[in-house]
Amino acid sequence: MDEDVGKDTKASRKAGTSGGVSPAGAPPPSAAFLVMTVGRRIREHVEASLKAEGISMRHMSALGHLSRDAGISYSELARRASVTPQSMQSTLTKLEDRGAVARTTDSGRGRTAQLFVTEEGARLLRVGRDAITEVDRMLADLIDADDLARLTPSLMQMLRTLGGDQP
């Protein structure tokens, strides 16, 4: 999708348009585009909170999956995060170096790593969950309670339909 779609520039405001489309002939906003944009903004907000801890959403994702499925393979973690196994190995190495993840087996080619979340990893997960809870509170302040109660199941159905794993 074009990055300039929906941008409001000085020139377009002066001309009475937004992004080159006349207000009278403007199509309704795309739900998919809005979901992507809102998702990006939410991710930026959460990433800013995590940056203070020196971690990213990729680290949080790995910690979250490991906390639910201790011993899961690098390949499976990578698949769930939509990254290469090598990239996931780099992510897990950083978490190990931070003391957030511990290995109970020696690393080596062809061996399944037995990884688990440590106390420090659980603390980092709480930091991430707190950042997400903050965004949930922001949404609750913006959206009617009934609409918000319908939003989550609708988003979960969209995720399932589009073939995504549970978050």
Phi, psi and chi 1 to 4 in degrees:
 res  aa     phi    psi   chi1   chi2   chi3   chi4
   1 MET       -  143.4 -176.3  134.5  -66.2      -
   2 ASP   -67.3  128.1 -173.9   10.6      -      -
   3 GLU   -62.8  -25.8  -74.5  -70.9  -35.4      -
   4 ASP   -83.9   -8.6  -67.9  -30.0      -      -
   5 VAL   -60.9  129.1  171.8      -      -      -
   6 GLY    83.4   -3.9      -      -      -      -
   7 LYS   -72.1  139.9  -78.8 -167.5  178.0  175.4
   8 ASP  -107.0  108.0 -172.0   25.7      -      -
   9 THR  -102.5  162.7   63.8      -      -      -
  10 LYS   -55.8  -44.8 -107.1 -173.7 -162.4 -179.8
  11 ALA   -63.5  -41.3      -      -      -      -
  12 SER   -70.8  -33.0   65.8      -      -      -
  13 ARG   -65.9  -42.6  -77.1 -168.0  -54.0  -87.8
  14 LYS   -62.5  -39.1 -171.4  173.5 -177.1  178.7
  15 ALA   -80.4   -6.1      -      -      -      -
  16 GLY    80.2   22.9      -      -      -      -
  17 THR  -127.0  169.5   64.5      -      -      -
  18 SER  -127.8  114.4  178.7      -      -      -
  19 GLY    66.7   22.9      -      -      -      -
  20 GLY    88.6   -0.9      -      -      -      -
  21 VAL  -104.0  131.2  177.0      -      -      -
  22 SER   -68.4  142.7   69.5      -      -      -
  23 PRO   -57.4  -37.7  -20.8   29.1      -      -
  24 ALA   -67.6  -34.7      -      -      -      -
  25 GLY  -103.6   10.8      -      -      -      -
  26 ALA   -69.0  132.4      -      -      -      -
  27 PRO   -71.6  158.8   25.5  -31.8      -      -
  28 PRO   -64.1  154.3   18.8  -25.8      -      -
  29 PRO   -60.8  146.2   -2.6    5.6      -      -
  30 SER   -80.3  127.5  159.3      -      -      -
  31 ALA   -60.6  -42.4      -      -      -      -
  32 ALA   -62.4  -43.8      -      -      -      -
  33 PHE   -63.9  -42.3 -177.2   76.6      -      -
  34 LEU   -64.4  -41.8  -70.1  171.8      -      -
  35 VAL   -62.4  -43.1  168.5      -      -      -
  36 MET   -61.8  -43.4  -71.9 -173.5  -45.7      -
  37 THR   -67.5  -45.4  -57.1      -      -      -
  38 VAL   -62.6  -42.7  168.6      -      -      -
  39 GLY   -59.7  -41.6      -      -      -      -
  40 ARG   -63.7  -43.3 -174.5  176.0   67.8 -120.5
  41 ARG   -63.8  -42.0  -61.1  -78.9 -168.6 -109.0
  42 ILE   -62.4  -45.6  -70.8  170.5      -      -
  43 ARG   -59.2  -42.8 -175.6  179.5 -173.9  104.1
  44 GLU   -60.4  -42.2  -71.3  167.2   -3.7      -
  45 HIS   -63.7  -47.6 -176.5   82.8      -      -
  46 VAL   -66.3  -43.3  172.5      -      -      -
  47 GLU   -58.6  -38.3  -70.7  -90.0    6.7      -
  48 ALA   -62.1  -39.1      -      -      -      -
  49 SER   -67.6  -38.3  -63.4      -      -      -
  50 LEU   -73.7  -27.6  -62.5  176.0      -      -
  51 LYS   -57.7  -35.0 -171.2  174.9 -177.7 -180.0
  52 ALA   -60.8  -26.0      -      -      -      -
  53 GLU   -94.1   -4.2  -67.2  -71.5  -20.1      -
  54 GLY    74.9   26.3      -      -      -      -
  55 ILE  -129.3  171.2   58.5  173.0      -      -
  56 SER  -129.2  178.7   68.0      -      -      -
  57 MET   -61.7  -32.8  -76.5  -61.9  -63.6      -
  58 ARG   -61.4  -41.5 -177.1  174.6  -66.2  173.7
  59 HIS   -65.2  -41.9  -62.5  108.9      -      -
  60 MET   -64.1  -40.3  -69.2  -54.9  -57.5      -
  61 SER   -60.6  -47.4  175.0      -      -      -
  62 ALA   -61.7  -44.6      -      -      -      -
  63 LEU   -62.4  -41.9  -74.1  169.9      -      -
  64 GLY   -63.0  -45.6      -      -      -      -
  65 HIS   -65.5  -41.4  -71.5  -61.5      -      -
  66 LEU   -66.3  -34.6  -80.3  172.8      -      -
  67 SER   -67.8  -30.3   71.7      -      -      -
  68 ARG   -87.8  -32.5  -72.6 -172.8  -60.9  -85.7
  69 ASP  -132.0   68.7  -62.5  -41.6      -      -
  70 ALA   -55.3  138.1      -      -      -      -
  71 GLY    88.2    0.2      -      -      -      -
  72 ILE   -59.6  147.4 -169.9  171.9      -      -
  73 SER   -75.7  158.1   71.3      -      -      -
  74 TYR   -55.5  -44.9  -78.1  100.5      -      -
  75 SER   -61.1  -42.1  -64.0      -      -      -
  76 GLU   -69.6  -40.8  178.8   60.5   16.3      -
  77 LEU   -60.1  -43.5  -81.5  169.6      -      -
  78 ALA   -62.5  -44.0      -      -      -      -
  79 ARG   -59.9  -45.5 -173.3 -168.8   66.6   72.9
  80 ARG   -65.0  -31.4  -70.4 -178.5 -175.2 -174.8
  81 ALA   -91.8   -2.0      -      -      -      -
  82 SER    58.0   44.0  -61.3      -      -      -
  83 VAL  -130.7  170.9  -61.5      -      -      -
  84 THR   -75.4  156.0   64.9      -      -      -
  85 PRO   -58.1  -35.1  -28.4   36.5      -      -
  86 GLN   -64.6  -40.9  -65.4   82.4   -0.3      -
  87 SER   -65.0  -40.5  179.9      -      -      -
  88 MET   -65.7  -37.4 -177.1   52.9   66.5      -
  89 GLN   -60.9  -41.0 -173.4  167.5    6.6      -
  90 SER   -62.7  -42.4  173.0      -      -      -
  91 THR   -60.9  -46.4  -62.1      -      -      -
  92 LEU   -69.5  -33.0  -69.7  169.0      -      -
  93 THR   -62.3  -42.8  -63.6      -      -      -
  94 LYS   -62.8  -41.7 -178.9  171.3 -178.8  176.4
  95 LEU   -65.7  -37.2  -70.9  170.9      -      -
  96 GLU   -64.2  -45.0  -80.6 -173.6   88.8      -
  97 ASP   -60.2  -33.3  -68.0  -12.9      -      -
  98 ARG   -79.0  -10.7  -68.9  -91.6  -36.4 -111.1
  99 GLY    81.4   16.0      -      -      -      -
 100 ALA   -88.6  -21.1      -      -      -      -
 101 VAL  -134.0  138.9  170.6      -      -      -
 102 ALA  -121.8  149.9      -      -      -      -
 103 ARG  -110.0  133.7  178.9 -170.4  -51.6  -92.6
 104 THR  -102.2   -1.2   58.7      -      -      -
 105 THR  -128.5  156.5   57.0      -      -      -
 106 ASP   -70.0  144.0  -67.2  -28.3      -      -
 107 SER   -77.9  152.4   59.9      -      -      -
 108 GLY   174.1  157.3      -      -      -      -
 109 ARG   -60.9  126.6 -159.3  168.2 -164.2   54.3
 110 GLY    84.3   -5.7      -      -      -      -
 111 ARG   -91.9  144.8  -68.6 -165.1 -172.0  135.3
 112 THR   -85.0  122.0  -59.7      -      -      -
 113 ALA   -76.1  132.0      -      -      -      -
 114 GLN   -98.9  100.2  -65.7  -63.6  -50.1      -
 115 LEU  -110.2  147.3  -58.0  167.3      -      -
 116 PHE  -145.6  157.8   66.0   93.4      -      -
 117 VAL   -81.3  130.9  176.4      -      -      -
 118 THR   -89.4 -178.0   64.9      -      -      -
 119 GLU   -59.5  -41.1 -131.2  176.3  -90.6      -
 120 GLU   -64.2  -39.4  172.3   63.1    5.9      -
 121 GLY   -63.6  -40.0      -      -      -      -
 122 ALA   -64.5  -37.2      -      -      -      -
 123 ARG   -64.4  -44.1 -176.0 -170.8   70.9   77.3
 124 LEU   -63.9  -37.4  -68.9  172.9      -      -
 125 LEU   -60.7  -40.0  -86.5  170.4      -      -
 126 ARG   -64.2  -39.3  -74.9 -170.0  -60.1  -84.2
 127 VAL   -59.5  -46.8  167.8      -      -      -
 128 GLY   -64.0  -43.0      -      -      -      -
 129 ARG   -66.1  -35.8  -72.0 -178.2 -179.5  136.2
 130 ASP   -63.3  -39.6  -71.7  -11.6      -      -
 131 ALA   -64.4  -40.1      -      -      -      -
 132 ILE   -70.0  -38.6  -68.4  168.5      -      -
 133 THR   -61.4  -36.8  -62.6      -      -      -
 134 GLU   -61.7  -42.6 -178.5 -177.9  -25.0      -
 135 VAL   -66.2  -40.3  173.2      -      -      -
 136 ASP   -58.2  -40.9  -79.6  -22.2      -      -
 137 ARG   -64.6  -39.8  -82.1 -167.8 -140.4  112.5
 138 MET   -60.9  -43.8  -70.3  167.4   47.0      -
 139 LEU   -63.1  -41.3  -68.8  174.7      -      -
 140 ALA   -63.3  -30.3      -      -      -      -
 141 ASP   -75.5  -22.3  -70.9  -16.3      -      -
 142 LEU   -98.2  -26.9  -64.4  170.3      -      -
 143 ILE  -117.3  139.5  -59.7  172.8      -      -
 144 ASP   -54.2  140.9  173.4   81.9      -      -
 145 ALA   -55.7  -40.0      -      -      -      -
 146 ASP   -66.2  -40.8  -69.0  -24.2      -      -
 147 ASP   -65.5  -41.4  -71.9  -19.1      -      -
 148 LEU   -65.2  -37.8 -171.7   57.0      -      -
 149 ALA   -64.8  -29.1      -      -      -      -
 150 ARG   -85.3  -25.5  -74.5 -172.3  -62.1  -87.1
 151 LEU   -64.1  -48.6  179.6   60.6      -      -
 152 THR   -60.9  -50.8  -58.8      -      -      -
 153 PRO   -62.0  -34.6   -8.6   12.2      -      -
 154 SER   -64.7  -43.7  -65.4      -      -      -
 155 LEU   -65.2  -39.0  -68.7  170.6      -      -
 156 MET   -63.0  -41.0  -71.5  -61.5  -67.1      -
 157 GLN   -64.3  -41.2 -178.9   59.1   43.7      -
 158 MET   -60.9  -43.6  -72.2  177.4 -154.3      -
 159 LEU   -62.0  -46.3 -173.7   59.9      -      -
 160 ARG   -61.7  -44.3  -77.9 -170.5  -63.5  -86.7
 161 THR   -63.4  -37.8  -60.1      -      -      -
 162 LEU   -83.6    1.6  -66.2  170.2      -      -
 163 GLY    86.5   17.8      -      -      -      -
 164 GLY   -87.2  152.6      -      -      -      -
 165 ASP   -72.4  162.1  -70.5  -32.9      -      -
 166 GLN   -65.3  143.8  -64.6 -116.7  -23.0      -
 167 PRO   -63.6      -    7.2   -7.9      -      -
